[in-house]
Amino acid sequence: MLSLTLECQGDSGFALQVDCTVPTRGITAVYGPSGSGKSTLLDCIAGLRSPQPDSVIRLGGETWQAPGIAVPPWRRRIGYVFQDARLFPHLNVQQNLDYAITRRSSPGDIAFEQVVTWLELQELLARTPDTLSAGQKQRVAIGRALLSSPQLLLLDEPLANLDHAARQQCLRCLQRLSDELQLPMLYVSHDIEEVSQLADHLLLLDRGRVVEQGSLLDLCSRLDTRLSHEEQAAAILTASVAQHDAVFNLTQLEVDGHPLFVNHLPHDPGQVRRVRIPARDVSVCRQRPQDSSILNILPVTLSEIEDTDSARVLLRLSLGSQFLLARITRKSAVELKLQVGDPIYAQIKSAALLMEATDLA
């Protein structure tokens, strides 16, 4: 585990105060609004910013920060990827990657050829940074960080300056790395859709404090979290690919034995995927509609109701072992006479299911 007990004074009276542990398997997203302390937290872990003397930072059996102990950044075996790639402009891509190998303090477990393949860098090795796109630069920066043989990879909004296509390519590469490597990653973002694609765990910061932490899928499906009260609140389901419909260009997924149709996905039957369904795109009804343009109508049980404001309520709907969220008007809830335990139907707009699906770690 990565154990953090630290306090750090920032600018304009801002203070970061964190006391938590982070899993050392999978990707932990550090999520929160701008100015909540996400980058400050990563800088403290990396040793680039000095927390208060009684702060403690431990990774596994190593102590990097404690009273009387302050391991310098270059001895912490951390890979750090920033918003800007920070490549050496006078070196080509291969030389930038080789530089990390020559500077590492211990033998690396990751081969050069593996990194090049995982990050799709084969065609870029002879090129210089000034000839690369922003997305290509970031993939090289991630590769250089990996080849330094880190114990921990920190990524501070590395995709913030990329267009959609480049962002999706980098996300696929990071997912591949998470699947292939036993390397903990802390990934800073204020984009919940990006977090939904990538993260296994979530650390939610607000005004320098950890307000929530835990499994991403669990936090996204509960009503007692800040995520559920955001306008973009959404549940994340795991589904297996069942079959493809070539006639209508659809893919049928299965969620706890129930069919779920999405636009065609290039994945083989049996693969397990992740699907994000926004609460605003889920409606409910007492009887299953017989004539409806909505393809996805699922039998669910109403497990929890919470008033979110004077006009709307938020519902938690159980679908087998998983949960959906639905945000409906208070008027609709009253007219339907909804009660916890009621068997009802959830209607899901197909568009809501077209969010990027990702492999589960």
Secondary structure, DSSP 4 states (H G I P E B T S, - for coil): -EEEEEEEE-GGG-EEEEEEEE-SSSEEEEE-STTSSHHHHHHHHHTSS---TT-EEEETTEEEEETTEE--GGGS-EEEE-SS----TTS-HHHHHHHHHHH-SS--SS-HHHHHHHTT-GGGTT--GGGS-HHHHHHHHHHHHHHT--SEEEEESTTTTS-HHHHHHHHHHHHHHHHH----EEEEES-HHHHHHH-SEEEEEETTEEEEEEEHHHHHT-SSSHHHHSTT-EEEEEEEEEEEETTTTEEEEEETTEEEEEE--S--TT-EEEEEEEGGGEEEESS--SS-S--EEEEEEEEEEEE-SSSEEEEEEEETTEEEEEEEEHHHHHHTT--TT-EEEEEE-GGGGGSPP-B--
